[in-house]
Structure formats: C-alpha cells, structure tokens
C-alpha cells in the first residue's frame, strides 16, 4: 500500500481538498455543457470509474491517519474524511435537458429479479414426531374416561329405565332417556365456564381441576349403577356433570403442550380418537356386563359357580351396577395417572412444587437404586431440555436425573441465555367475546347439538321394538307407508346395541388413522371442517329408513341379516366420516379463536358450556320428539329435523376464520415479543 505524506498543517490540507473538489466540479460542468446527444449510460460508467479512483484516494488518506500522531492534524483529517465519505447515489442523476436521450440497453444495474422458488409442500407429521408423548398419553387416558362411561351406560340405559317401571311405554322411556342425558350436560353447562376460570387462576390450575373432575365422575358413576329409581339416577348424573369440567381443561393443556401448529392436527386428533375408542370399548363392556344374573345364569344365578344357592345377591338387586363398577375403576386409575405423572401447564404456577410428582419420583428412585445399585448411570442433560417450558428444571429439578439427552452438553456447547420471566398480562373478561369468538361458538353449538342428539337417539332407536303388524303401536298405525309414514326401531338387545355402537367407533378409528392426516394436510383445517359438515344432513335423512330395511327375522325379534347390517354400516360410515374431520377441526378452531393466551382456559370453558347447553337441549328435545313420532307413526320426523339443523350449522361455518390465538395485544406485549425475538436470534 502506498503511503502519501501530507502537511501537518490543517489549513493546507483543507485547501488542498477544496482545490480537488473545485477541479472535479469544473470538469463536470464542462461535460454537461458539451452534451447534446450523449449516451447517458456511457457517461454513468465513466462517472463510476471516477468514483472508484476517488475511493482509492480515500484509502490513501485513511492509511496515512495510522502513522500521524499530531492531534490537530488528526482532527483536520477526520473532518476532511467526513466530507469525502458522504453517501453518494450509485447512479449519476442528471437533469432533463433537450437533446439528451437515454439508452435502453440492458446492463448489470438493471438485472431482472429472479423468480421465487415454489413453496415447499408441508410434510405430513407422523405420530412419532409429536413432542411430550408421556404427557399426551396421560391426557388421553383422562379424556378416554368420559366417552367410556357415557357409551357404556347407553348400551343398557333403555333397559335400566324399563326396570325402574316396567309398565312405561317405549315413548315414555325414550323421553326419560333424553332427560337423563340432559341432566349431565345441563349441569356441565352451569359449571363448565366456572371450571375454566378456576383452571386459569393461580389458586386452581389445570391439574387440580382435572383431579376434581375425575374423582367426581367416579363417585357419580357408582351412584348411578346402584340407583333404584329414575329420580336417583338423575340426581347422580347431575352431580357428575356439576363436578366435571375436564373437556375444556384437557383441550387447553394440549394446546399449551403442543404450541407449534404443524403438530396440532395430530395432537388434537387424539381427543376424538379417545371418543371412538370409548365408543368401541364402552358399549361392548356395558352390553356384556349388564344384568349378569340374567345373561350368565350359570356363573352368577342360582346354583351357579359364583352365585351359590340363590345367586349373587347384589347383582340381582342392582343388575346394572357391574359395568359402572368397572368404569369407576378406570376413572380411579386415570386420576392416579394424572396425580403422579401430569405436569402443570399454567405458566404462572408451573414452578410450584407438586407433591404427586415428588412421590412418583421417590418411588421411581427407590426401585432404580434397588435394582441398579452396582451400576449407577448418569445421563447428560441436553440444552434443548433446559429451554423447554414443559420440561424445565424449575418445574421439578429432580426430573433431570432421568431425562434422556437430546443435545450433549460439552465445554464447547454454550448454554442458552437466561430468559427473564415475562410479565403475565390478563385480558379482561368483557373483551373476550370478539366477532370470531361469537361466530365460532355459534358453529360449535350447532355441531354439538346435532352430534349429541344423534348419539342419544341412536341407541334409543336401536333398542326400540320393531313395528309388528299383529300388535301395532300406535293401534291406528296398521301398516308402513313410504316415504314418510312408518315407525318402529330395530329391537336390538344390549349385546347387539353394544356391537352396533362398537362398529361406529371402529369405523372412526380407521378413518382417523388412515385418512384424516393426509386429507387434512391437503385441504387445511378450515376447508376440511366446512366440507365435512355437508355429510351430516345426508346421514340424518337416511337413518330412520333402517327401520324398514328387509330383515331375515320377523317381528318382534330383533332386526338382523345381511341387508340390515350393510345398511347400518353405510349410514354409520357417512356419519363417522363427517365427524372424523369435523371434531378435530372444531377443537383447533376453538383453540385458535382465543383472543389472548391468558384466557385460553376460559375460552375452552365457555366452549364446553356452549357444547353442554346444546347437548342438554338436543337430547331432551330429540327424545321427546322421538316419542311423539312413535305415537304418530312418523318415526323419521325428529331425524329429518336434525338434518335441517345440520344444514344450518354448515351455513354458520362460513362466518368462521382460523385465528392465531393472540388476536388482541395488551399494553407492553409487543415490546416483550420483540425482545424475545432478539433473544432467540
């Protein structure tokens, strides 16, 4: 590099700089005056070359600064360099003058932008990709408890109500079944939002609310199984609904554990899968265990293996208690799994010591030391675990001992910077009900209304005696007349009812595992939700015609044969296909419509209250209308009304859009978000 020696006199340096600038201005003015038909691009290229020479000259001055020690000369040089290093435009801007033409030739300054590559297709997330599988498993067991107990009693509810008063006609029993279902959901409607608020509060939390719900349902199931009258059964069902707000809490916890949207379709699919598993296991369990003395006299009746001379007394006195005892055991085990294994997800109390987790850790450590005294092993804790909000040491520091490492911690691996706890902002309750929340709750109400009504009517319809021309009911209805004037059900006993409802769950599980992930990845959540709603009106229109499908048996025997089961399976396939896509999408949309993360539990509590209200009104109204239809000889009337309601729900889905769970930002939140982005970067 060439070093240029300059005078140490600041004045002389400044005058030299001014002289150079005046010479450059003079040369530029002469060139402008001589331009009449000049190619501007050539002029600009020459100007760029001149700028390069001036830049090299700056470098010479910069190098000289390193060897000068005089403070006065150094200050003058800095002032000179500031003048020369002012930002200059990359192209010379010339005033428009007559006779000057601009070249249209292409150059490097005007390169056409390269086309953007097509967006990559989102990969389908597999079940193995889901994070926090152990926590999701516990939530799945807790969620499974409700559909298991509900569908178990539906297999024999008609016959249990008949045992309370054998003189009641089928129309009265149908109305009682609707009221019994409405007692549970009506109580949930009154308390679900309160449980949601308790789950959002520091004095409550998600885990405590779930424990209350599981133990409360366990006690109500036991009371229902040992009831001897309709009033007693209704009271215990109402108590179970009062104490159970778990559906909304479980959905909230899933959304807090699985925060990335690419995993949500799989994670929220677990909840309707639990319903279908319950629909498979529950009815079979209820149908096989109901009235054991009557169904298995050689085992539990008089002079039997277990019954002795007079049979098992309590089974004869409470013939429908055994399936409820089994359901209560499952609920108790689920509550134990929650107590010993589930971690709190509410951010404000996540660091609070948990006695259940401590007891579980003590038991695990005892057996670990008992069987591995001679070979102690230690595992390194990965940096990703240290930053995980669900698995942080602050939750339970002793969890680090058994944590499987994901990123080895070496001296060259720096720990992530410490993130201070953010201030927890709370959205006021009056600001929860945004436009999208209201429309989503309306669509949620309509969907829960017709699905809940269908589930209640379905087992009643399967249990209703078939139309018998020799003994018509009502007496005035002596023959079936298509397309609308016909009555009767399928006359199935509890075992067949349980099997028919298990078919419902088996179809649902198959579709959810094989079809839903691919179609949802192709269509997206909102579009698959709207398309699936179109299937429900068709299902409800066709359902009552099962009563007139040709059967291999004659009334009053149960309907059976190839055509009956094919038709029944076809109707169920359409209904379950719609439900497979509608229920997970509905849960995701409810979760994402929350206007602020601080009210997520409240939103799910409100949604559960809305769902409970619809599942209260729907079954009660549907059961009453079904009984009226049996009396009038038009059993399909309630089904066709349900088809109209499902059509209205499809229309309402057009007003819903998919949110991001944070529609409203409170004061100071955006600044904290920007700081968080800076830390992550």
C-alpha positions in Angstrom: 0.0 0.0 0.0 1.3 3.5 -0.9 1.6 6.0 1.9 1.2 9.7 0.9 2.9 12.2 3.1 0.9 15.3 3.7 1.5 18.5 5.5 0.7 18.5 9.2 -0.9 21.9 8.8 -4.7 21.5 8.9 -5.3 24.6 6.8 -3.1 23.5 4.0 -4.8 20.1 3.9 -8.2 21.6 3.8 -7.2 24.0 1.0 -5.9 21.0 -1.0 -9.1 19.2 -0.6 -11.1 22.2 -1.7 -8.9 22.6 -4.7 -9.5 19.0 -5.8 -13.3 19.4 -5.4 -13.4 22.6 -7.4 -11.5 20.9 -10.2 -13.9 18.0 -10.2 -16.9 20.3 -10.3 -15.4 22.3 -13.2 -14.8 19.1 -15.3 -18.4 18.0 -14.7 -19.8 21.4 -15.7 -17.8 21.4 -19.0 -19.1 17.9 -19.8 -22.7 18.9 -19.2 -22.4 21.9 -21.4 -20.9 19.9 -24.2 -23.7 17.2 -24.1 -26.2 17.4 -26.9 -26.8 13.8 -28.0 -24.9 11.8 -25.4 -25.5 8.2 -24.4 -26.2 8.6 -20.7 -25.2 5.0 -19.8 -21.6 5.7 -21.1 -21.4 8.9 -19.1 -22.6 7.0 -16.0 -20.0 4.3 -16.5 -17.3 7.0 -16.7 -18.6 8.6 -13.5 -18.5 5.2 -11.7 -14.8 4.8 -12.7 -14.0 8.2 -11.4 -15.7 7.3 -8.1 -13.5 4.3 -7.9 -10.4 6.4 -8.2 -11.7 8.8 -5.6 -12.3 5.8 -3.3 -8.7 4.7 -3.7 -7.6 8.1 -2.8 -9.7 7.9 0.4 -7.8 4.7 1.2 -4.5 6.5 0.9 -5.7 9.2 3.3 -7.0 6.5 5.7 -3.7 4.7 5.7 -1.9 8.0 6.4 -4.1 8.5 9.5 -2.5 5.5 11.2 1.0 7.0 11.2 0.2 10.5 12.2 0.4 11.4 15.9 -0.3 15.1 15.9 -3.8 15.7 17.4 -4.5 18.8 15.4 -3.7 17.2 12.1 -5.7 14.2 13.1 -8.8 16.3 13.7 -8.4 18.1 10.4 -8.0 14.7 8.6 -11.2 13.4 10.2 -13.2 16.4 9.1 -11.9 16.0 5.6 -12.7 12.4 5.5 -16.3 13.0 6.7 -16.8 15.4 3.9 -15.5 12.9 1.3 -17.3 9.9 2.7 -20.8 11.3 2.4 -23.2 8.7 0.9 -23.4 9.1 -2.9 -26.0 7.7 -5.3 -25.0 4.6 -7.2 -26.0 6.3 -10.5 -25.5 9.9 -11.6 -28.7 11.8 -11.6 -28.8 14.3 -14.5 -31.4 17.0 -15.1 -33.6 16.5 -18.1 -32.2 18.5 -21.0 -33.3 18.8 -24.6 -31.4 16.5 -27.0 -30.4 14.0 -24.3 -31.5 10.5 -24.9 -31.4 7.6 -22.5 -30.1 4.2 -23.6 -32.4 1.3 -23.5 -29.7 -1.3 -23.5 -29.6 -3.8 -20.6 -26.8 -3.6 -18.1 -25.8 -5.1 -14.8 -27.6 -2.4 -12.8 -31.0 -3.4 -14.2 -31.0 -7.2 -13.9 -34.4 -8.8 -13.9 -35.4 -10.3 -10.5 -35.1 -14.0 -10.3 -38.4 -15.9 -9.9 -39.1 -17.1 -6.4 -38.9 -20.8 -6.0 -42.2 -22.5 -5.4 -43.1 -23.0 -1.7 -42.2 -26.4 -0.4 -45.1 -28.7 0.4 -45.6 -29.2 4.1 -44.5 -32.6 5.2 -47.1 -34.8 7.0 -46.3 -35.0 10.7 -46.2 -38.6 12.0 -47.2 -39.8 15.4 -43.5 -40.3 16.3 -42.8 -36.6 15.7 -45.1 -35.4 18.4 -43.2 -33.9 21.4 -44.1 -34.7 25.1 -45.6 -38.1 24.3 -45.8 -39.1 28.0 -47.9 -36.0 28.9 -50.2 -36.6 25.9 -50.6 -40.2 27.0 -51.8 -39.2 30.4 -54.2 -36.6 29.0 -55.5 -39.3 26.5 -56.3 -41.6 29.4 -58.1 -38.9 31.3 -60.1 -37.9 28.2 -61.0 -41.5 27.5 -62.8 -41.8 30.8 -65.8 -39.7 29.8 -66.8 -41.4 26.5 -66.1 -44.8 28.0 -68.6 -44.3 30.8 -71.1 -42.5 28.7 -71.2 -45.0 25.9 -71.1 -47.9 28.4 -74.4 -46.9 30.0 -76.0 -46.1 26.7 -75.9 -49.7 25.8 -78.2 -50.7 28.6 -79.9 -47.3 29.6 -83.1 -48.1 27.9 -83.5 -51.4 29.7 -82.3 -50.0 33.1 -85.1 -47.3 32.8 -87.5 -50.0 31.9 -86.5 -52.0 35.0 -87.4 -48.9 37.2 -91.0 -49.1 35.9 -91.9 -52.0 33.5 -95.3 -50.5 32.8 -93.9 -47.5 30.9 -94.5 -47.5 27.1 -91.5 -47.0 24.8 -92.4 -43.4 24.1 -92.1 -42.5 27.8 -88.8 -44.4 28.2 -87.4 -42.5 25.2 -88.3 -39.2 26.9 -86.7 -40.3 30.2 -83.5 -41.3 28.4 -83.3 -37.8 26.9 -83.8 -36.2 30.3 -81.2 -38.5 31.9 -78.7 -37.4 29.3 -79.7 -33.8 29.7 -79.1 -33.9 33.5 -75.4 -34.5 32.9 -74.8 -32.0 30.1 -77.1 -29.4 31.8 -75.0 -29.5 34.9 -71.9 -29.1 32.8 -73.4 -26.0 31.2 -73.9 -24.4 34.6 -70.3 -25.1 35.8 -68.0 -25.6 32.8 -67.2 -21.9 32.5 -66.5 -21.7 36.2 -64.2 -24.6 36.0 -62.4 -22.9 33.1 -61.9 -19.7 35.2 -60.6 -21.9 38.1 -58.2 -23.6 35.7 -56.9 -20.1 34.7 -56.5 -18.9 38.3 -53.3 -19.3 40.3 -55.2 -20.8 43.3 -56.6 -23.5 41.0 -54.7 -24.6 37.9 -55.3 -27.2 35.2 -54.2 -30.3 37.2 -56.4 -29.6 40.3 -59.5 -29.1 38.2 -58.9 -32.3 36.3 -58.5 -34.2 39.6 -61.8 -32.9 40.9 -63.5 -33.9 37.6 -62.2 -37.4 37.6 -63.0 -38.2 41.2 -66.4 -36.5 40.9 -67.3 -38.6 37.8 -66.1 -41.7 39.6 -68.5 -41.2 42.5 -71.4 -40.3 40.2 -70.9 -43.5 38.2 -71.0 -45.6 41.3 -74.2 -43.9 42.5 -75.8 -44.3 39.1 -75.1 -48.0 39.0 -76.7 -48.6 42.4 -79.8 -46.4 41.7 -83.2 -48.0 42.1 -85.4 -45.2 40.6 -85.3 -42.7 37.8 -85.0 -39.8 40.3 -81.9 -41.3 42.0 -80.3 -41.9 38.6 -81.0 -38.4 37.5 -79.5 -36.9 40.7 -76.2 -38.8 40.3 -76.0 -37.9 36.7 -76.5 -34.2 37.6 -73.8 -34.4 40.3 -71.4 -35.9 37.8 -72.0 -33.0 35.4 -71.5 -30.4 38.2 -68.1 -31.8 39.1 -66.8 -32.5 35.6 -65.2 -29.7 33.5 -62.4 -31.7 32.1 -63.1 -31.5 28.4 -62.2 -27.8 28.2 -59.2 -28.2 30.6 -57.8 -31.1 28.6 -58.0 -29.2 25.3 -56.3 -26.2 27.0 -53.5 -28.4 28.2 -53.0 -30.0 24.8 -52.7 -26.5 23.2 -50.2 -25.4 25.9 -48.1 -28.6 25.5 -48.2 -28.6 21.7 -47.7 -25.0 20.6 -46.5 -25.5 17.0 -49.3 -25.5 14.5 -47.7 -28.3 12.4 -48.3 -30.7 15.3 -51.8 -29.5 16.3 -53.7 -31.5 13.8 -52.2 -34.7 15.2 -52.3 -33.7 18.8 -55.9 -32.6 18.8 -56.8 -35.7 16.8 -56.1 -37.7 20.0 -59.3 -36.3 21.6 -61.8 -37.6 19.1 -59.8 -40.8 18.8 -60.5 -41.2 22.5 -64.2 -40.8 21.8 -64.1 -43.5 19.1 -62.1 -45.9 21.4 -64.7 -45.3 24.1 -67.4 -45.9 21.6 -65.8 -49.3 20.8 -64.9 -50.4 24.3 -67.7 -48.8 26.3 -70.8 -50.4 24.6 -69.2 -53.8 24.4 -68.3 -53.5 28.1 -71.7 -52.3 29.1 -73.5 -54.8 26.9 -71.5 -57.8 28.2 -71.6 -56.8 31.9 -75.2 -55.5 32.2 -77.6 -57.8 34.1 -75.0 -60.6 34.7 -77.5 -62.8 36.5 -79.9 -62.8 33.6 -77.2 -63.1 30.9 -74.9 -65.5 32.7 -77.1 -67.6 35.0 -74.6 -70.5 35.1 -72.0 -68.2 36.6 -74.0 -65.7 38.8 -77.5 -67.2 39.0 -79.0 -69.7 41.5 -77.0 -72.9 42.0 -74.1 -71.4 39.9 -70.3 -71.2 40.3 -70.2 -67.8 41.9 -73.8 -67.4 43.0 -74.3 -70.3 45.3 -77.8 -71.4 46.0 -79.6 -68.1 45.5 -77.2 -66.3 43.1 -75.2 -63.2 43.7 -77.4 -61.0 45.8 -76.1 -57.6 44.9 -76.1 -58.4 41.2 -79.8 -59.5 41.5 -80.7 -56.3 43.4 -78.7 -53.9 41.2 -78.5 -55.7 37.8 -76.7 -52.7 36.1 -74.1 -52.0 38.8 -71.3 -54.2 37.5 -70.4 -52.1 34.3 -70.5 -49.0 36.5 -68.0 -50.5 38.9 -65.6 -51.3 36.0 -66.0 -47.7 34.8 -65.3 -46.4 38.3 -62.1 -48.4 38.5 -60.9 -47.0 35.2 -61.7 -43.4 36.3 -59.8 -44.0 39.6 -56.7 -45.3 37.7 -56.9 -42.3 35.3 -57.0 -39.9 38.3 -53.9 -41.7 39.8 -52.0 -41.2 36.5 -52.9 -37.5 36.5 -51.8 -37.1 40.1 -48.5 -38.9 39.8 -47.5 -38.1 36.2 -49.1 -35.0 34.8 -47.2 -31.7 35.0 -49.0 -28.3 35.4 -49.1 -26.2 32.3 -50.4 -22.9 33.7 -47.5 -20.6 33.3 -47.9 -18.6 36.5 -47.8 -21.7 38.7 -45.7 -24.0 36.6 -42.8 -23.7 39.1 -44.9 -24.6 42.1 -43.8 -27.8 43.9 -46.0 -30.8 43.0 -46.5 -33.4 45.7 -47.7 -36.0 43.2 -44.6 -35.7 41.0 -42.4 -35.8 44.1 -44.0 -39.0 45.4 -43.7 -40.6 41.9 -40.0 -39.6 41.7 -39.3 -41.0 45.2 -40.9 -44.3 44.2 -39.0 -44.4 40.9 -35.7 -43.6 42.6 -36.3 -46.3 45.2 -36.8 -49.0 42.7 -34.0 -47.6 40.5 -31.5 -47.8 43.4 -32.8 -51.2 44.4 -32.2 -52.8 41.0 -29.2 -50.8 39.9 -27.0 -50.4 42.9 -23.9 -51.7 41.4 -24.2 -50.0 38.0 -25.1 -46.4 38.6 -25.5 -44.5 35.3 -25.8 -40.8 34.6 -27.1 -39.1 31.6 -26.2 -35.6 30.4 -28.9 -33.1 30.2 -29.4 -31.6 26.7 -29.6 -27.8 26.2 -32.9 -28.2 24.5 -34.3 -29.7 27.7 -33.1 -26.7 29.7 -35.0 -24.4 27.5 -38.2 -26.4 27.2 -41.1 -24.7 29.1 -42.7 -28.1 29.9 -39.5 -29.9 31.0 -37.6 -27.0 32.6 -35.7 -27.7 35.8 -37.9 -25.1 37.5 -40.8 -27.4 37.4 -39.2 -30.3 39.2 -35.4 -30.3 39.4 -35.2 -34.0 40.1 -36.6 -34.8 36.7 -33.2 -34.0 35.3 -31.8 -37.3 36.7 -33.9 -39.4 34.3 -34.1 -37.1 31.3 -32.9 -38.6 28.1 -30.3 -36.3 26.5 -31.1 -34.8 23.1 -28.1 -32.4 22.7 -24.9 -33.5 24.5 -23.6 -30.8 26.8 -19.9 -30.3 26.2 -17.5 -27.4 27.2 -17.9 -26.1 23.7 -21.7 -26.1 23.9 -22.8 -22.8 25.3 -25.9 -22.6 27.4 -28.8 -20.6 26.1 -29.0 -17.1 27.5 -31.2 -16.7 30.6 -34.7 -15.6 29.7 -36.3 -13.5 32.4 -39.9 -14.4 33.2 -42.3 -12.2 31.2 -45.0 -10.1 32.9 -48.2 -12.0 32.7 -50.9 -9.9 31.1 -54.5 -10.7 31.7 -57.3 -9.9 29.2 -60.4 -8.6 30.9 -63.5 -10.9 30.7 -65.5 -8.2 28.9 -63.1 -8.2 25.9 -63.2 -12.0 25.3 -66.2 -12.1 23.0 -64.7 -10.9 19.7 -66.6 -11.4 16.4 -64.7 -14.5 15.6 -65.3 -16.0 19.0 -69.0 -15.4 18.8 -69.3 -17.0 15.3 -67.1 -19.9 16.4 -69.3 -20.5 19.5 -72.4 -20.5 17.3 -70.9 -23.1 14.9 -69.7 -25.1 17.9 -73.2 -25.0 19.4 -74.9 -26.3 16.2 -72.3 -29.0 15.7 -72.6 -30.3 19.3 -76.4 -30.1 19.1 -76.9 -32.4 16.2 -74.0 -34.8 17.1 -75.1 -35.0 20.7 -78.7 -35.6 19.7 -77.7 -38.3 17.2 -75.7 -40.1 19.8 -78.7 -40.1 22.2 -81.2 -41.1 19.6 -79.1 -43.8 18.0 -79.1 -46.2 21.0 -82.8 -45.5 21.6 -83.6 -46.2 18.0 -81.6 -49.5 18.1 -83.4 -50.6 21.3 -86.9 -49.5 20.2 -89.1 -52.6 19.4 -89.8 -53.2 15.7 -93.1 -52.4 14.1 -95.3 -55.5 14.4 -98.5 -55.6 12.2 -100.0 -58.1 14.6 -99.6 -55.7 17.6 -99.3 -52.2 16.0 -98.1 -49.3 18.1 -99.9 -47.0 17.9 -103.0 -49.1 17.3 -104.2 -46.8 14.5 -101.0 -47.3 12.5 -101.6 -50.7 10.9 -99.2 -50.6 8.0 -96.0 -48.9 6.9 -96.3 -46.3 4.1 -93.3 -44.9 2.3 -91.7 -42.4 2.1 -92.6 -40.8 5.4 -95.3 -42.6 7.3 -93.5 -45.5 9.1 -92.5 -46.2 12.7 -90.6 -48.6 14.9 -86.9 -49.3 15.6 -84.6 -52.3 15.3 -85.4 -54.1 18.6 -81.8 -54.9 19.5 -80.9 -56.3 23.0 -77.9 -54.7 24.9 -75.4 -57.0 23.4 -76.4 -56.1 19.8 -76.7 -52.5 20.7 -73.1 -52.6 22.1 -71.8 -54.3 19.0 -73.6 -51.8 16.7 -72.2 -48.9 18.6 -68.7 -50.5 18.5 -69.0 -50.6 14.7 -69.4 -46.8 15.0 -66.1 -46.5 16.9 -64.2 -49.0 14.7 -65.0 -47.0 11.6 -64.0 -43.8 13.3 -60.6 -45.1 14.4 -59.8 -46.5 10.9 -60.7 -43.2 9.2 -58.7 -41.1 11.8 -55.6 -43.1 11.4 -55.6 -43.8 7.7 -57.5 -40.9 6.1 -57.6 -37.8 8.3 -53.9 -36.8 8.3 -53.5 -36.9 4.6 -56.7 -35.1 3.7 -56.2 -32.5 6.4 -52.7 -31.8 5.2 -54.1 -31.4 1.6 -57.2 -29.3 2.4 -56.2 -27.5 5.6 -58.2 -27.2 8.8 -60.9 -24.8 7.9 -61.7 -26.2 4.4 -61.9 -29.8 5.7 -64.1 -28.6 8.5 -66.6 -27.0 6.1 -66.6 -29.9 3.7 -67.2 -32.5 6.5 -70.2 -30.6 7.7 -72.0 -31.4 4.4 -72.1 -35.1 5.3 -74.3 -34.8 8.4 -77.6 -33.8 6.7 -77.4 -36.9 4.5 -76.8 -39.2 7.5 -79.7 -37.9 9.4 -82.0 -38.1 6.4 -81.2 -41.8 5.8 -81.1 -43.0 9.4 -84.8 -43.7 10.1 -85.1 -45.8 6.9 -83.1 -48.5 8.7 -86.5 -49.5 10.3 -87.9 -50.7 7.0 -84.8 -52.5 5.6 -85.7 -56.1 4.9 -84.7 -58.4 7.8 -84.1 -62.1 8.0 -86.2 -62.3 11.1 -89.8 -61.4 11.8 -91.1 -59.0 14.5 -90.9 -58.8 17.4 -87.4 -60.4 17.1 -84.5 -58.0 16.6 -83.8 -56.9 13.0 -80.9 -58.9 11.6 -79.5 -60.2 8.3 -77.1 -59.1 5.6 -79.1 -56.1 4.3 -79.7 -54.8 7.8 -76.0 -54.7 8.8 -74.9 -53.4 5.4 -77.4 -50.5 5.6 -76.5 -49.8 9.2 -72.8 -49.8 8.4 -73.3 -47.4 5.4 -75.2 -44.9 7.5 -72.6 -45.1 10.2 -69.8 -44.7 7.7 -71.2 -41.4 6.4 -71.7 -40.0 9.9 -68.3 -41.1 11.2 -66.6 -39.7 8.1 -68.1 -36.3 8.8 -67.3 -36.5 12.5 -63.7 -37.6 11.9 -62.9 -34.3 10.2 -65.3 -32.0 12.0 -64.5 -32.7 15.6 -60.7 -32.2 15.5 -61.0 -29.2 13.2 -63.7 -27.7 15.5 -61.4 -28.1 18.5 -58.4 -26.5 16.7 -60.6 -23.6 15.6 -62.0 -23.1 19.1 -58.4 -23.1 20.4 -57.1 -20.6 17.8 -60.1 -18.2 18.1 -58.9 -17.3 21.6 -58.2 -13.5 21.6 -55.4 -13.8 24.2 -53.3 -16.6 25.7 -54.3 -15.5 29.2 -58.0 -16.5 28.6 -57.4 -19.8 26.8 -58.7 -21.9 29.6 -61.7 -19.6 29.9 -62.4 -19.9 26.1 -62.4 -23.7 26.3 -64.6 -23.5 29.4 -67.1 -21.3 27.6 -67.0 -23.6 24.6 -67.7 -26.6 26.9 -70.6 -24.7 28.5 -72.0 -24.0 25.0 -71.5 -27.6 24.0 -73.1 -28.8 27.2 -76.1 -26.5 26.6 -76.6 -27.8 23.1 -76.2 -31.4 24.3 -78.7 -30.7 27.0 -81.4 -29.2 24.8 -80.7 -31.5 21.9 -81.2 -34.9 23.6 -84.1 -33.8 25.7 -85.9 -32.2 22.8 -84.9 -35.1 20.5 -86.1 -37.7 22.9 -89.4 -36.0 23.3 -89.9 -35.6 19.6 -88.9 -39.2 19.0 -91.6 -40.4 21.4 -94.1 -38.2 19.6 -93.1 -39.7 16.3 -93.6 -43.2 17.7 -97.1 -42.2 18.8 -98.0 -40.6 15.5 -96.4 -43.3 13.3 -93.7 -41.0 11.8 -90.5 -42.0 13.5 -88.4 -40.2 11.0 -89.7 -36.7 11.9 -87.0 -36.0 14.5 -84.3 -37.3 12.2 -85.3 -35.0 9.4 -85.5 -32.1 11.7 -81.9 -32.9 12.8 -80.9 -32.9 9.1 -82.2 -29.3 8.8 -80.2 -28.3 12.0 -77.0 -29.8 10.5 -77.6 -27.7 7.3 -77.8 -24.5 9.4 -74.5 -25.5 11.0 -72.8 -25.8 7.7 -74.0 -22.3 6.7 -72.7 -20.9 10.0 -69.3 -22.3 9.4 -68.9 -19.9 6.5 -68.6 -17.0 9.0 -65.7 -18.6 10.9 -62.0 -17.9 10.2 -58.9 -19.5 11.7 -57.2 -17.3 14.2 -53.8 -17.5 15.8 -54.7 -17.5 19.5 -53.5 -13.9 20.1 -55.8 -11.6 18.3 -55.6 -8.8 21.0 -52.3 -7.4 22.3 -52.3 -5.7 25.6 -50.0 -2.8 26.5 -46.3 -3.7 26.5 -46.8 -7.2 24.9 -45.4 -6.3 21.5 -42.3 -4.8 23.1 -41.7 -8.0 25.1 -42.3 -10.1 22.0 -39.7 -8.1 20.1 -37.2 -8.6 22.9 -38.0 -12.3 22.9 -37.3 -12.5 19.2 -34.0 -10.8 19.8 -33.0 -13.3 22.4 -34.0 -16.2 20.1 -32.0 -14.7 17.3 
